[in-house]
Amino acid sequence: MPSNFWMMINNEENFRITQARGFTLLGLKAQHRRKVQRITEGDRVLLYISHLRRFAATATAMSSFYEAEEPIWVNEGSTGFSYHIKLKPGVILKDEQFIDANLLAPRLEYIKRWNPEDWYMAFQGNLHLLPKNDFTLIEEEMKKLHFGKSYVPTDFTPPVNSQRRRRSGGRRNRQNQDGQPQTDQPQAVQNPSGQNQTDPPQFRPPQSGQGQPSQRN
């Protein structure tokens, strides 16, 4: 299971470089070292093209980061991409299938802190940690385009029967915690004085040698 879900943002030129290498290698900036250090094998990566505002591909991280001096990508800003991670390509869309981020942005948890019309400001910078639900939502839409009508979307809704079982089990647990009687425990009985006792009082005959109480004349 992946530990984290990432979104890597590049301009189109650097995206094409990653594309030309078969989405097997990803460059990351040193200024994001703290985030980069959290990337582990198995993490999922979403590739987003900044100037086009399009979601284009997904991949899986196949290594932790390592430093490399080979200048593969062009600088974006004042720094280059000195940290690399190996990738395994996932869902790769054709150019005409790239998903317009404007269509999905209103449904994403990640941009809730921004005004709806300013959603794109949430995608500033190169590396972002996404909620799992956001990543899954985007990748599901990509799969529909990539696989076509034959693709059956993943259903994340728990079965109704299992929900009912959990709810009924919860009621039973709450009843037990609230002190409701158990079938294997004796039930409390209320005596005439209003006090509860576990068992009703039993009559015990006087033992030998003990007489009835004497009556006063």
GUSE-722394 format. One record per atom (N, C-alpha, C): residue in one letter; atom name; x, y, z. Coordinates in steps of 0.02 Angstrom, whole numbers. Layout:
BEGIN
R   kemi   papa       xx       yy       zz
R      a     CA        X        Y        Z
...
***
This chain:
BEGIN
R   kemi   papa       xx       yy       zz
R      m      N       42      -60        0
R      m     CA        0        0        0
R      m      C       44       63        0
R      p      N       26      111      -43
R      p     CA       66      173      -43
R      p      C       59      211       22
R      s      N      113      243       43
R      s     CA      112      283      103
R      s      C       86      353       89
R      n      N      104      381       31
R      n     CA       85      450       15
R      n      C       65      455      -59
R      f      N       29      510      -72
R      f     CA        6      524     -140
R      f      C       30      594     -158
R      w      N       70      598     -211
R      w     CA      103      660     -228
R      w      C       79      688     -295
R      m      N       84      753     -303
R      m     CA       73      785     -368
R      m      C      136      823     -387
R      m      N      165      805     -443
R      m     CA      224      839     -469
R      m      C      203      886     -525
R      i      N      221      950     -517
R      i     CA      201     1002     -565
R      i      C      262     1024     -605
R      n      N      256     1019     -671
R      n     CA      309     1042     -717
R      n      C      279     1084     -772
R      n      N      321     1125     -803
R      n     CA      299     1157     -864
R      n      C      298     1105     -920
R      e      N      272     1124     -977
R      e     CA      263     1074    -1030
R      e      C      331     1048    -1055
R      e      N      381     1091    -1059
R      e     CA      446     1069    -1084
R      e      C      474     1013    -1041
R      n      N      473     1021     -975
R      n     CA      500      969     -931
R      n      C      455      907     -930
R      f      N      390      917     -936
R      f     CA      346      859     -941
R      f      C      364      817    -1003
R      r      N      378      849    -1059
R      r     CA      395      813    -1120
R      r      C      461      775    -1111
R      i      N      506      803    -1072
R      i     CA      569      767    -1059
R      i      C      555      703    -1020
R      t      N      513      709     -968
R      t     CA      494      650     -929
R      t      C      457      600     -973
R      q      N      414      625    -1017
R      q     CA      376      582    -1062
R      q      C      423      545    -1110
R      a      N      473      580    -1137
R      a     CA      519      550    -1184
R      a      C      561      494    -1152
R      r      N      569      497    -1087
R      r     CA      606      445    -1052
R      r      C      560      388    -1029
R      g      N      498      389    -1051
R      g     CA      452      335    -1036
R      g      C      424      337     -965
R      f      N      425      396     -934
R      f     CA      400      404     -866
R      f      C      434      354     -817
R      t      N      499      345     -827
R      t     CA      538      300     -783
R      t      C      582      338     -735
R      l      N      586      405     -742
R      l     CA      629      445     -699
R      l      C      596      513     -689
R      l      N      601      538     -627
R      l     CA      571      602     -610
R      l      C      623      646     -575
R      g      N      626      709     -596
R      g     CA      672      756     -565
R      g      C      637      799     -514
R      l      N      670      812     -457
R      l     CA      641      851     -403
R      l      C      692      904     -381
R      k      N      666      960     -356
R      k     CA      709     1015     -337
R      k      C      736     1005     -266
R      a      N      797     1028     -255
R      a     CA      829     1023     -190
R      a      C      793     1065     -138
R      q      N      759     1118     -159
R      q     CA      725     1161     -112
R      q      C      666     1126      -78
R      h      N      644     1070     -106
R      h     CA      590     1031      -76
R      h      C      617      969      -39
R      r      N      677      975      -13
R      r     CA      711      917       16
R      r      C      669      883       70
R      r      N      636      921      114
R      r     CA      597      890      168
R      r      C      541      846      141
R      k      N      508      872       89
R      k     CA      455      831       58
R      k      C      485      772       21
R      v      N      538      785      -16
R      v     CA      570      732      -56
R      v      C      592      674      -12
R      q      N      617      690       48
R      q     CA      639      637       93
R      q      C      583      591      115
R      r      N      521      613      109
R      r     CA      464      573      129
R      r      C      441      524       75
R      i      N      466      533       14
R      i     CA      446      490      -41
R      i      C      479      422      -33
R      t      N      440      370      -34
R      t     CA      467      302      -27
R      t      C      440      258      -84
R      e      N      472      202      -93
R      e     CA      450      156     -145
R      e      C      377      135     -134
R      g      N      338      139     -187
R      g     CA      267      122     -182
R      g      C      222      182     -180
R      d      N      249      242     -165
R      d     CA      208      303     -165
R      d      C      182      316     -236
R      r      N      124      347     -239
R      r     CA       94      364     -304
R      r      C      110      436     -322
R      v      N      117      448     -387
R      v     CA      136      515     -412
R      v      C       88      535     -468
R      l      N       61      595     -464
R      l     CA       19      624     -516
R      l      C       58      679     -551
R      l      N       58      678     -617
R      l     CA       95      727     -656
R      l      C       46      779     -685
R      y      N       61      842     -670
R      y     CA       19      898     -689
R      y      C       60      948     -728
R      i      N       32      974     -784
R      i     CA       66     1022     -826
R      i      C       41     1092     -808
R      s      N       86     1133     -783
R      s     CA       66     1196     -752
R      s      C       33     1245     -800
R      h      N       65     1261     -856
R      h     CA       39     1313     -900
R      h      C      -23     1290     -937
R      l      N      -30     1226     -947
R      l     CA      -90     1200     -981
R      l      C     -146     1186     -931
R      r      N     -127     1181     -867
R      r     CA     -176     1163     -814
R      r      C     -211     1097     -832
R      r      N     -170     1047     -844
R      r     CA     -195      982     -864
R      r      C     -164      926     -822
R      f      N     -205      876     -804
R      f     CA     -180      815     -775
R      f      C     -163      767     -832
R      a      N     -102      740     -832
R      a     CA      -79      703     -891
R      a      C      -61      630     -879
R      a      N      -38      614     -819
R      a     CA      -14      545     -808
R      a      C       -8      530     -733
R      t      N       -6      466     -718
R      t     CA       10      443     -650
R      t      C       67      392     -654
R      a      N      100      384     -599
R      a     CA      156      337     -595
R      a      C      164      314     -523
R      t      N      209      266     -513
R      t     CA      225      240     -447
R      t      C      299      249     -433
R      a      N      316      275     -376
R      a     CA      387      282     -357
R      a      C      418      213     -346
R      m      N      475      203     -376
R      m     CA      510      138     -370
R      m      C      575      144     -330
R      s      N      588      202     -301
R      s     CA      648      212     -260
R      s      C      638      273     -217
R      s      N      681      279     -167
R      s     CA      687      342     -131
R      s      C      729      389     -174
R      f      N      736      451     -153
R      f     CA      774      499     -194
R      f      C      849      487     -190
R      y      N      883      508     -241
R      y     CA      955      508     -241
R      y      C      979      569     -280
R      e      N     1039      592     -265
R      e     CA     1065      652     -298
R      e      C     1101      632     -362
R      a      N     1092      673     -413
R      a     CA     1124      661     -478
R      a      C     1142      728     -509
R      e      N     1200      730     -540
R      e     CA     1224      793     -570
R      e      C     1205      798     -644
R      e      N     1179      744     -672
R      e     CA     1162      745     -744
R      e      C     1106      795     -756
R      p      N     1116      845     -798
R      p     CA     1064      895     -812
R      p      C     1013      869     -863
R      i      N      960      839     -839
R      i     CA      910      811     -885
R      i      C      855      861     -900
R      w      N      830      894     -849
R      w     CA      774      942     -857
R      w      C      801     1013     -857
R      v      N      764     1057     -888
R      v     CA      784     1127     -888
R      v      C      762     1160     -823
R      n      N      799     1210     -803
R      n     CA      783     1245     -740
R      n      C      715     1279     -744
R      e      N      678     1273     -690
R      e     CA      616     1311     -681
R      e      C      629     1359     -624
R      g      N      637     1422     -639
R      g     CA      660     1469     -588
R      g      C      735     1467     -584
R      s      N      761     1475     -524
R      s     CA      833     1481     -514
R      s      C      867     1414     -500
R      t      N      828     1362     -489
R      t     CA      858     1298     -470
R      t      C      839     1243     -519
R      g      N      881     1192     -521
R      g     CA      869     1135     -564
R      g      C      840     1077     -526
R      f      N      844     1018     -556
R      f     CA      814      957     -528
R      f      C      869      908     -511
R      s      N      902      921     -454
R      s     CA      960      881     -435
R      s      C      942      816     -399
R      y      N      880      809     -377
R      y     CA      857      747     -345
R      y      C      816      706     -394
R      h      N      830      642     -396
R      h     CA      794      598     -443
R      h      C      761      540     -405
R      i      N      705      517     -430
R      i     CA      675      454     -407
R      i      C      655      413     -468
R      k      N      660      349     -462
R      k     CA      641      304     -516
R      k      C      565      295     -515
R      l      N      536      289     -574
R      l     CA      464      283     -580
R      l      C      445      220     -619
R      k      N      383      198     -606
R      k     CA      350      148     -647
R      k      C      287      181     -675
R      p      N      280      186     -742
R      p     CA      222      221     -769
R      p      C      156      187     -751
R      g      N      106      229     -741
R      g     CA       39      203     -724
R      g      C      -10      217     -780
R      v      N      -55      266     -769
R      v     CA     -103      285     -821
R      v      C      -73      344     -859
R      i      N      -61      333     -923
R      i     CA      -31      384     -966
R      i      C      -82      405    -1019
R      l      N     -102      468    -1018
R      l     CA     -152      492    -1065
R      l      C     -119      519    -1128
R      k      N     -155      515    -1184
R      k     CA     -133      548    -1245
R      k      C     -146      623    -1238
R      d      N     -113      661    -1280
R      d     CA     -118      734    -1274
R      d      C     -191      758    -1276
R      e      N     -230      729    -1322
R      e     CA     -300      750    -1329
R      e      C     -344      727    -1271
R      q      N     -316      683    -1227
R      q     CA     -354      658    -1170
R      q      C     -337      694    -1105
R      f      N     -286      737    -1106
R      f     CA     -268      772    -1044
R      f      C     -330      803    -1013
R      i      N     -335      796     -947
R      i     CA     -395      819     -912
R      i      C     -387      891     -889
R      d      N     -434      932     -909
R      d     CA     -435     1002     -888
R      d      C     -447     1005     -813
R      a      N     -400     1034     -777
R      a     CA     -405     1036     -703
R      a      C     -465     1078     -680
R      n      N     -488     1124     -723
R      n     CA     -547     1164     -705
R      n      C     -608     1120     -693
R      l      N     -611     1062     -725
R      l     CA     -669     1018     -719
R      l      C     -670      980     -653
R      l      N     -611      966     -626
R      l     CA     -607      925     -565
R      l      C     -592      966     -503
R      a      N     -564     1025     -512
R      a     CA     -543     1065     -455
R      a      C     -598     1075     -402
R      p      N     -660     1090     -421
R      p     CA     -712     1101     -370
R      p      C     -726     1041     -326
R      r      N     -705      982     -348
R      r     CA     -719      920     -311
R      r      C     -660      898     -267
R      l      N     -606      936     -268
R      l     CA     -546      915     -232
R      l      C     -544      945     -161
R      e      N     -525      903     -113
R      e     CA     -518      926      -44
R      e      C     -458      973      -37
R      y      N     -407      962      -77
R      y     CA     -344      998      -69
R      y      C     -352     1074      -79
R      i      N     -400     1095     -119
R      i     CA     -406     1167     -134
R      i      C     -460     1202      -94
R      k      N     -488     1169      -44
R      k     CA     -543     1199       -6
R      k      C     -522     1263       30
R      r      N     -458     1271       43
R      r     CA     -435     1331       79
R      r      C     -434     1393       35
R      w      N     -439     1383      -31
R      w     CA     -438     1439      -77
R      w      C     -508     1454     -103
R      n      N     -518     1515     -125
R      n     CA     -581     1533     -157
R      n      C     -588     1491     -221
R      p      N     -649     1472     -239
R      p     CA     -659     1430     -299
R      p      C     -626     1457     -362
R      e      N     -630     1523     -371
R      e     CA     -602     1552     -432
R      e      C     -525     1556     -429
R      d      N     -496     1546     -370
R      d     CA     -423     1549     -363
R      d      C     -393     1480     -350
R      w      N     -427     1427     -371
R      w     CA     -405     1359     -355
R      w      C     -333     1345     -380
R      y      N     -315     1374     -436
R      y     CA     -249     1361     -466
R      y      C     -192     1384     -421
R      m      N     -206     1429     -374
R      m     CA     -154     1451     -329
R      m      C     -131     1396     -282
R      a      N     -174     1346     -272
R      a     CA     -155     1289     -230
R      a      C     -101     1246     -263
R      f      N      -91     1256     -328
R      f     CA      -43     1215     -365
R      f      C       22     1252     -379
R      q      N       37     1302     -340
R      q     CA      101     1337     -347
R      q      C      156     1294     -318
R      g      N      216     1299     -347
R      g     CA      270     1255     -325
R      g      C      270     1191     -366
R      n      N      319     1148     -353
R      n     CA      328     1088     -394
R      n      C      302     1024     -362
R      l      N      302     1020     -296
R      l     CA      286      956     -264
R      l      C      233      967     -210
R      h      N      179      928     -214
R      h     CA      123      936     -167
R      h      C      102      866     -142
R      l      N       85      864      -78
R      l     CA       59      802      -48
R      l      C      -18      805      -50
R      l      N      -48      760      -87
R      l     CA     -121      760      -97
R      l      C     -156      714      -49
R      p      N     -219      729      -32
R      p     CA     -260      679        3
R      p      C     -271      618      -43
R      k      N     -276      561      -13
R      k     CA     -287      500      -52
R      k      C     -350      505      -95
R      n      N     -403      533      -67
R      n     CA     -466      537     -104
R      n      C     -459      579     -167
R      d      N     -420      633     -163
R      d     CA     -410      675     -221
R      d      C     -372      638     -276
R      f      N     -319      604     -256
R      f     CA     -279      567     -305
R      f      C     -322      513     -338
R      t      N     -361      477     -298
R      t     CA     -402      424     -325
R      t      C     -455      451     -372
R      l      N     -486      506     -354
R      l     CA     -537      537     -397
R      l      C     -507      554     -465
R      i      N     -449      586     -465
R      i     CA     -418      607     -528
R      i      C     -398      546     -570
R      e      N     -367      497     -537
R      e     CA     -344      439     -575
R      e      C     -402      398     -603
R      e      N     -458      396     -566
R      e     CA     -516      361     -592
R      e      C     -542      394     -656
R      e      N     -543      460     -657
R      e     CA     -564      496     -717
R      e      C     -515      483     -775
R      m      N     -452      478     -759
R      m     CA     -402      464     -810
R      m      C     -410      394     -838
R      k      N     -426      347     -794
R      k     CA     -436      277     -817
R      k      C     -495      272     -864
R      k      N     -548      310     -851
R      k     CA     -607      308     -895
R      k      C     -588      330     -966
R      l      N     -545      380     -971
R      l     CA     -523      403    -1037
R      l      C     -473      354    -1069
R      h      N     -429      328    -1027
R      h     CA     -375      285    -1053
R      h      C     -402      217    -1077
R      f      N     -446      186    -1037
R      f     CA     -470      119    -1053
R      f      C     -535      119    -1092
R      g      N     -570      175    -1093
R      g     CA     -631      179    -1131
R      g      C     -690      145    -1098
R      k      N     -739      125    -1139
R      k     CA     -801       97    -1113
R      k      C     -791       30    -1076
R      s      N     -736       -4    -1089
R      s     CA     -725      -69    -1057
R      s      C     -705      -62     -984
R      y      N     -687       -1     -963
R      y     CA     -665        8     -894
R      y      C     -724       10     -846
R      v      N     -718      -28     -793
R      v     CA     -768      -29     -740
R      v      C     -741       11     -681
R      p      N     -770       68     -665
R      p     CA     -744      109     -610
R      p      C     -743       71     -544
R      t      N     -694       86     -503
R      t     CA     -690       55     -437
R      t      C     -744       83     -392
R      d      N     -779       37     -357
R      d     CA     -832       58     -311
R      d      C     -803       61     -241
R      f      N     -802      120     -211
R      f     CA     -774      128     -145
R      f      C     -827      127      -90
R      t      N     -891      115     -109
R      t     CA     -945      115      -60
R      t      C     -949       47      -26
R      p      N     -946       43       41
R      p     CA     -952      -22       75
R      p      C    -1020      -53       62
R      p      N    -1025     -120       60
R      p     CA    -1089     -153       50
R      p      C    -1139     -133      104
R      v      N    -1203     -130       85
R      v     CA    -1255     -108      131
R      v      C    -1260     -157      189
R      n      N    -1255     -222      175
R      n     CA    -1262     -272      228
R      n      C    -1209     -265      281
R      s      N    -1147     -250      259
R      s     CA    -1093     -242      308
R      s      C    -1105     -181      351
R      q      N    -1134     -128      320
R      q     CA    -1149      -68      360
R      q      C    -1201      -84      412
R      r      N    -1252     -122      393
R      r     CA    -1304     -140      441
R      r      C    -1277     -182      498
R      r      N    -1233     -229      480
R      r     CA    -1203     -271      532
R      r      C    -1163     -229      581
R      r      N    -1124     -179      554
R      r     CA    -1085     -137      599
R      r      C    -1129      -96      644
R      r      N    -1185      -70      614
R      r     CA    -1229      -28      655
R      r      C    -1264      -70      709
R      s      N    -1288     -130      690
R      s     CA    -1322     -171      740
R      s      C    -1274     -195      793
R      g      N    -1212     -210      771
R      g     CA    -1162     -229      821
R      g      C    -1146     -173      868
R      g      N    -1146     -111      840
R      g     CA    -1133      -54      883
R      g      C    -1188      -44      934
R      r      N    -1251      -57      914
R      r     CA    -1305      -50      962
R      r      C    -1299     -101     1018
R      r      N    -1280     -163      999
R      r     CA    -1272     -214     1051
R      r      C    -1217     -195     1099
R      n      N    -1161     -169     1070
R      n     CA    -1106     -149     1114
R      n      C    -1127      -93     1161
R      r      N    -1166      -44     1133
R      r     CA    -1188       11     1176
R      r      C    -1234      -13     1230
R      q      N    -1278      -63     1214
R      q     CA    -1323      -89     1264
R      q      C    -1283     -123     1320
R      n      N    -1231     -160     1300
R      n     CA    -1191     -194     1351
R      n      C    -1156     -143     1395
R      q      N    -1129      -89     1363
R      q     CA    -1094      -39     1402
R      q      C    -1140        0     1447
R      d      N    -1205        7     1427
R      d     CA    -1252       44     1468
R      d      C    -1281        3     1524
R      g      N    -1259      -60     1530
R      g     CA    -1281     -100     1587
R      g      C    -1344     -140     1575
R      q      N    -1362     -152     1511
R      q     CA    -1420     -193     1498
R      q      C    -1404     -265     1517
R      p      N    -1455     -304     1536
R      p     CA    -1443     -372     1560
R      p      C    -1415     -417     1506
R      q      N    -1371     -461     1525
R      q     CA    -1342     -512     1481
R      q      C    -1379     -577     1492
R      t      N    -1380     -619     1442
R      t     CA    -1416     -683     1447
R      t      C    -1382     -731     1495
R      d      N    -1317     -723     1505
R      d     CA    -1282     -769     1549
R      d      C    -1270     -740     1618
R      q      N    -1305     -685     1635
R      q     CA    -1297     -655     1701
R      q      C    -1365     -652     1735
R      p      N    -1368     -661     1801
R      p     CA    -1432     -658     1837
R      p      C    -1460     -589     1834
R      q      N    -1527     -585     1828
R      q     CA    -1561     -522     1825
R      q      C    -1576     -496     1895
R      a      N    -1570     -429     1901
R      a     CA    -1584     -399     1966
R      a      C    -1660     -398     1978
R      v      N    -1680     -409     2041
R      v     CA    -1750     -409     2060
R      v      C    -1760     -354     2112
R      q      N    -1816     -321     2109
R      q     CA    -1828     -266     2156
R      q      C    -1873     -291     2212
R      n      N    -1850     -283     2274
R      n     CA    -1890     -304     2331
R      n      C    -1937     -248     2352
R      p      N    -1985     -262     2397
R      p     CA    -2034     -211     2416
R      p      C    -2003     -147     2443
R      s      N    -1943     -149     2470
R      s     CA    -1913      -88     2497
R      s      C    -1885      -42     2443
R      g      N    -1886      -67     2380
R      g     CA    -1862      -25     2324
R      g      C    -1790      -37     2309
R      q      N    -1754      -83     2343
R      q     CA    -1684      -97     2331
R      q      C    -1678     -158     2286
R      n      N    -1629     -155     2241
R      n     CA    -1618     -211     2196
R      n      C    -1573     -263     2229
R      q      N    -1587     -325     2215
R      q     CA    -1543     -379     2237
R      q      C    -1541     -430     2182
R      t      N    -1488     -468     2183
R      t     CA    -1477     -514     2127
R      t      C    -1528     -570     2126
R      d      N    -1542     -602     2182
R      d     CA    -1589     -657     2185
R      d      C    -1644     -641     2235
R      p      N    -1705     -668     2225
R      p     CA    -1758     -656     2274
R      p      C    -1742     -689     2340
R      p      N    -1766     -662     2396
R      p     CA    -1752     -691     2462
R      p      C    -1782     -761     2468
R      q      N    -1746     -806     2500
R      q     CA    -1769     -874     2510
R      q      C    -1786     -886     2584
R      f      N    -1838     -928     2598
R      f     CA    -1858     -944     2667
R      f      C    -1813     -998     2694
R      r      N    -1787     -988     2753
R      r     CA    -1744    -1037     2786
R      r      C    -1778    -1058     2850
R      p      N    -1795    -1122     2858
R      p     CA    -1826    -1146     2921
R      p      C    -1777    -1140     2979
R      p      N    -1803    -1131     3040
R      p     CA    -1758    -1127     3099
R      p      C    -1721    -1192     3109
R      q      N    -1658    -1185     3129
R      q     CA    -1618    -1244     3143
R      q      C    -1639    -1276     3209
R      s      N    -1622    -1339     3217
R      s     CA    -1639    -1375     3279
R      s      C    -1607    -1341     3338
R      g      N    -1645    -1338     3392
R      g     CA    -1620    -1306     3453
R      g      C    -1638    -1233     3457
R      q      N    -1668    -1208     3403
R      q     CA    -1688    -1138     3404
R      q      C    -1763    -1135     3403
R      g      N    -1793    -1103     3451
R      g     CA    -1866    -1099     3456
R      g      C    -1890    -1035     3426
R      q      N    -1957    -1029     3425
R      q     CA    -1987     -968     3401
R      q      C    -1977     -912     3452
R      p      N    -1976     -852     3434
R      p     CA    -1968     -797     3481
R      p      C    -2025     -797     3531
R      s      N    -2010     -787     3595
R      s     CA    -2061     -787     3648
R      s      C    -2105     -727     3643
R      q      N    -2168     -738     3658
R      q     CA    -2217     -683     3655
R      q      C    -2222     -652     3724
R      r      N    -2229     -585     3724
R      r     CA    -2237     -550     3788
R      r      C    -2309     -552     3811
R      n      N    -2317     -564     3878
R      n     CA    -2385     -565     3905
R      n      C    -2409     -494     3915
***
